[in-house]
Amino acid sequence: MKVTEQSSKYSDLDRMSTKELLENINKEDKTVPYAVEKCIPQIEALVDGIVSRIQKGGRVFYLGAGTSGRLGILDASEIPPTFGAPYDLMIGLIAGGDKAIRRAVEAAEDSLEGGWLDMQQYGVDQDDVVVGIAASGTTPYVIGAVKEARKRGILTACVTCNPDSPLAAEVEIPIVAVVGPEFVTGSTRMKSGTAQKLVLNMISTASMIKMGHVKGNKMVDMQLTNAKLVDRGTKMIMEEIGSDDYEYAKSLLLKYGSVRKAVDYFNSIK
């Protein structure tokens, strides 16, 4: 039996008090980072592979179904506003298309050809990276896509929570975070989903830092999409240029559109 489908270590959940439920869920959640820690060598290899391909004009494709697909879309969608990267640099695809983000599309994940077909509109090539995300490691939509991609010389990886899965066998870099049985038997939106989110955070954040989108510990290329981010960017500029003039720093930010460009301009006129 798949580890992700094994029976919960806890019985009679329906008889637990609210406090007992929350404490036990939290107890299980605490084990997840340790499972992810064991995957760092594989995550490192993937990040280095991603960076080398992005530098040649490549992109990253996340593919998944259900919770896994939604997590991939979430991670990909945060890259442009956080790091100022192009919207088509990291692309999240879900079985069943965008409508499946909010509502399950029956049997969409069972198509072995579906994932690869969904990628065709993007003209995927050997400079790209394909990352299959599936807690079970058995989703046909994901397996078919990575298998076809690898056949064409594209770097492939996966994020899964079952050891020795069919998905892991099809990719060059298998990232397998074995978190054990879920608190609610088979509910992989819980620990497995948390592990996948942590891994995706590591992949995308480390890749963007290596691509130069962070200076020191600051998001110097973030998009100014709301007042909070304008305020944050203004304070970053004040710190970088050694000024306590908030309005001047804000004017630079709004004129040049990013912390990086504003600071570069200031340095050029010093």
Secondary structure as a PSIPRED ss2 file (coil, helix, strand):
# PSIPRED VFORMAT (PSIPRED V4.0)

   1 M C   1.000  0.000  0.000
   2 K C   1.000  0.000  0.000
   3 V H   0.000  1.000  0.000
   4 T H   0.000  1.000  0.000
   5 E H   0.000  1.000  0.000
   6 Q C   1.000  0.000  0.000
   7 S C   1.000  0.000  0.000
   8 S C   1.000  0.000  0.000
   9 K C   1.000  0.000  0.000
  10 Y C   1.000  0.000  0.000
  11 S C   1.000  0.000  0.000
  12 D C   1.000  0.000  0.000
  13 L H   0.000  1.000  0.000
  14 D H   0.000  1.000  0.000
  15 R H   0.000  1.000  0.000
  16 M C   1.000  0.000  0.000
  17 S C   1.000  0.000  0.000
  18 T H   0.000  1.000  0.000
  19 K H   0.000  1.000  0.000
  20 E H   0.000  1.000  0.000
  21 L H   0.000  1.000  0.000
  22 L H   0.000  1.000  0.000
  23 E H   0.000  1.000  0.000
  24 N H   0.000  1.000  0.000
  25 I H   0.000  1.000  0.000
  26 N H   0.000  1.000  0.000
  27 K H   0.000  1.000  0.000
  28 E H   0.000  1.000  0.000
  29 D H   0.000  1.000  0.000
  30 K C   1.000  0.000  0.000
  31 T C   1.000  0.000  0.000
  32 V H   0.000  1.000  0.000
  33 P H   0.000  1.000  0.000
  34 Y H   0.000  1.000  0.000
  35 A H   0.000  1.000  0.000
  36 V H   0.000  1.000  0.000
  37 E H   0.000  1.000  0.000
  38 K C   1.000  0.000  0.000
  39 C C   1.000  0.000  0.000
  40 I H   0.000  1.000  0.000
  41 P H   0.000  1.000  0.000
  42 Q H   0.000  1.000  0.000
  43 I H   0.000  1.000  0.000
  44 E H   0.000  1.000  0.000
  45 A H   0.000  1.000  0.000
  46 L H   0.000  1.000  0.000
  47 V H   0.000  1.000  0.000
  48 D H   0.000  1.000  0.000
  49 G H   0.000  1.000  0.000
  50 I H   0.000  1.000  0.000
  51 V H   0.000  1.000  0.000
  52 S H   0.000  1.000  0.000
  53 R H   0.000  1.000  0.000
  54 I H   0.000  1.000  0.000
  55 Q C   1.000  0.000  0.000
  56 K C   1.000  0.000  0.000
  57 G C   1.000  0.000  0.000
  58 G C   1.000  0.000  0.000
  59 R C   1.000  0.000  0.000
  60 V E   0.000  0.000  1.000
  61 F E   0.000  0.000  1.000
  62 Y E   0.000  0.000  1.000
  63 L E   0.000  0.000  1.000
  64 G E   0.000  0.000  1.000
  65 A C   1.000  0.000  0.000
  66 G H   0.000  1.000  0.000
  67 T H   0.000  1.000  0.000
  68 S H   0.000  1.000  0.000
  69 G H   0.000  1.000  0.000
  70 R H   0.000  1.000  0.000
  71 L H   0.000  1.000  0.000
  72 G H   0.000  1.000  0.000
  73 I H   0.000  1.000  0.000
  74 L H   0.000  1.000  0.000
  75 D H   0.000  1.000  0.000
  76 A H   0.000  1.000  0.000
  77 S H   0.000  1.000  0.000
  78 E H   0.000  1.000  0.000
  79 I H   0.000  1.000  0.000
  80 P H   0.000  1.000  0.000
  81 P H   0.000  1.000  0.000
  82 T H   0.000  1.000  0.000
  83 F H   0.000  1.000  0.000
  84 G C   1.000  0.000  0.000
  85 A C   1.000  0.000  0.000
  86 P C   1.000  0.000  0.000
  87 Y C   1.000  0.000  0.000
  88 D C   1.000  0.000  0.000
  89 L C   1.000  0.000  0.000
  90 M E   0.000  0.000  1.000
  91 I E   0.000  0.000  1.000
  92 G E   0.000  0.000  1.000
  93 L E   0.000  0.000  1.000
  94 I E   0.000  0.000  1.000
  95 A C   1.000  0.000  0.000
  96 G C   1.000  0.000  0.000
  97 G C   1.000  0.000  0.000
  98 D H   0.000  1.000  0.000
  99 K H   0.000  1.000  0.000
 100 A H   0.000  1.000  0.000
 101 I H   0.000  1.000  0.000
 102 R C   1.000  0.000  0.000
 103 R C   1.000  0.000  0.000
 104 A C   1.000  0.000  0.000
 105 V C   1.000  0.000  0.000
 106 E C   1.000  0.000  0.000
 107 A C   1.000  0.000  0.000
 108 A H   0.000  1.000  0.000
 109 E H   0.000  1.000  0.000
 110 D H   0.000  1.000  0.000
 111 S C   1.000  0.000  0.000
 112 L C   1.000  0.000  0.000
 113 E C   1.000  0.000  0.000
 114 G H   0.000  1.000  0.000
 115 G H   0.000  1.000  0.000
 116 W H   0.000  1.000  0.000
 117 L H   0.000  1.000  0.000
 118 D H   0.000  1.000  0.000
 119 M H   0.000  1.000  0.000
 120 Q H   0.000  1.000  0.000
 121 Q H   0.000  1.000  0.000
 122 Y H   0.000  1.000  0.000
 123 G C   1.000  0.000  0.000
 124 V C   1.000  0.000  0.000
 125 D C   1.000  0.000  0.000
 126 Q C   1.000  0.000  0.000
 127 D C   1.000  0.000  0.000
 128 D C   1.000  0.000  0.000
 129 V E   0.000  0.000  1.000
 130 V E   0.000  0.000  1.000
 131 V E   0.000  0.000  1.000
 132 G E   0.000  0.000  1.000
 133 I E   0.000  0.000  1.000
 134 A C   1.000  0.000  0.000
 135 A C   1.000  0.000  0.000
 136 S C   1.000  0.000  0.000
 137 G C   1.000  0.000  0.000
 138 T C   1.000  0.000  0.000
 139 T C   1.000  0.000  0.000
 140 P H   0.000  1.000  0.000
 141 Y H   0.000  1.000  0.000
 142 V H   0.000  1.000  0.000
 143 I H   0.000  1.000  0.000
 144 G H   0.000  1.000  0.000
 145 A H   0.000  1.000  0.000
 146 V H   0.000  1.000  0.000
 147 K H   0.000  1.000  0.000
 148 E H   0.000  1.000  0.000
 149 A H   0.000  1.000  0.000
 150 R H   0.000  1.000  0.000
 151 K H   0.000  1.000  0.000
 152 R C   1.000  0.000  0.000
 153 G C   1.000  0.000  0.000
 154 I C   1.000  0.000  0.000
 155 L E   0.000  0.000  1.000
 156 T E   0.000  0.000  1.000
 157 A E   0.000  0.000  1.000
 158 C E   0.000  0.000  1.000
 159 V E   0.000  0.000  1.000
 160 T E   0.000  0.000  1.000
 161 C C   1.000  0.000  0.000
 162 N C   1.000  0.000  0.000
 163 P C   1.000  0.000  0.000
 164 D C   1.000  0.000  0.000
 165 S C   1.000  0.000  0.000
 166 P H   0.000  1.000  0.000
 167 L H   0.000  1.000  0.000
 168 A H   0.000  1.000  0.000
 169 A H   0.000  1.000  0.000
 170 E H   0.000  1.000  0.000
 171 V C   1.000  0.000  0.000
 172 E C   1.000  0.000  0.000
 173 I E   0.000  0.000  1.000
 174 P E   0.000  0.000  1.000
 175 I E   0.000  0.000  1.000
 176 V E   0.000  0.000  1.000
 177 A C   1.000  0.000  0.000
 178 V C   1.000  0.000  0.000
 179 V C   1.000  0.000  0.000
 180 G C   1.000  0.000  0.000
 181 P C   1.000  0.000  0.000
 182 E C   1.000  0.000  0.000
 183 F C   1.000  0.000  0.000
 184 V C   1.000  0.000  0.000
 185 T C   1.000  0.000  0.000
 186 G C   1.000  0.000  0.000
 187 S C   1.000  0.000  0.000
 188 T C   1.000  0.000  0.000
 189 R C   1.000  0.000  0.000
 190 M C   1.000  0.000  0.000
 191 K H   0.000  1.000  0.000
 192 S H   0.000  1.000  0.000
 193 G H   0.000  1.000  0.000
 194 T H   0.000  1.000  0.000
 195 A H   0.000  1.000  0.000
 196 Q H   0.000  1.000  0.000
 197 K H   0.000  1.000  0.000
 198 L H   0.000  1.000  0.000
 199 V H   0.000  1.000  0.000
 200 L H   0.000  1.000  0.000
 201 N H   0.000  1.000  0.000
 202 M H   0.000  1.000  0.000
 203 I H   0.000  1.000  0.000
 204 S H   0.000  1.000  0.000
 205 T H   0.000  1.000  0.000
 206 A H   0.000  1.000  0.000
 207 S H   0.000  1.000  0.000
 208 M H   0.000  1.000  0.000
 209 I H   0.000  1.000  0.000
 210 K H   0.000  1.000  0.000
 211 M C   1.000  0.000  0.000
 212 G C   1.000  0.000  0.000
 213 H C   1.000  0.000  0.000
 214 V C   1.000  0.000  0.000
 215 K E   0.000  0.000  1.000
 216 G C   1.000  0.000  0.000
 217 N C   1.000  0.000  0.000
 218 K E   0.000  0.000  1.000
 219 M C   1.000  0.000  0.000
 220 V C   1.000  0.000  0.000
 221 D C   1.000  0.000  0.000
 222 M C   1.000  0.000  0.000
 223 Q C   1.000  0.000  0.000
 224 L C   1.000  0.000  0.000
 225 T C   1.000  0.000  0.000
 226 N C   1.000  0.000  0.000
 227 A H   0.000  1.000  0.000
 228 K H   0.000  1.000  0.000
 229 L H   0.000  1.000  0.000
 230 V H   0.000  1.000  0.000
 231 D H   0.000  1.000  0.000
 232 R H   0.000  1.000  0.000
 233 G H   0.000  1.000  0.000
 234 T H   0.000  1.000  0.000
 235 K H   0.000  1.000  0.000
 236 M H   0.000  1.000  0.000
 237 I H   0.000  1.000  0.000
 238 M H   0.000  1.000  0.000
 239 E H   0.000  1.000  0.000
 240 E H   0.000  1.000  0.000
 241 I H   0.000  1.000  0.000
 242 G C   1.000  0.000  0.000
 243 S C   1.000  0.000  0.000
 244 D C   1.000  0.000  0.000
 245 D C   1.000  0.000  0.000
 246 Y H   0.000  1.000  0.000
 247 E H   0.000  1.000  0.000
 248 Y H   0.000  1.000  0.000
 249 A H   0.000  1.000  0.000
 250 K H   0.000  1.000  0.000
 251 S H   0.000  1.000  0.000
 252 L H   0.000  1.000  0.000
 253 L H   0.000  1.000  0.000
 254 L H   0.000  1.000  0.000
 255 K H   0.000  1.000  0.000
 256 Y H   0.000  1.000  0.000
 257 G C   1.000  0.000  0.000
 258 S C   1.000  0.000  0.000
 259 V H   0.000  1.000  0.000
 260 R H   0.000  1.000  0.000
 261 K H   0.000  1.000  0.000
 262 A H   0.000  1.000  0.000
 263 V H   0.000  1.000  0.000
 264 D H   0.000  1.000  0.000
 265 Y H   0.000  1.000  0.000
 266 F H   0.000  1.000  0.000
 267 N H   0.000  1.000  0.000
 268 S H   0.000  1.000  0.000
 269 I H   0.000  1.000  0.000
 270 K C   1.000  0.000  0.000
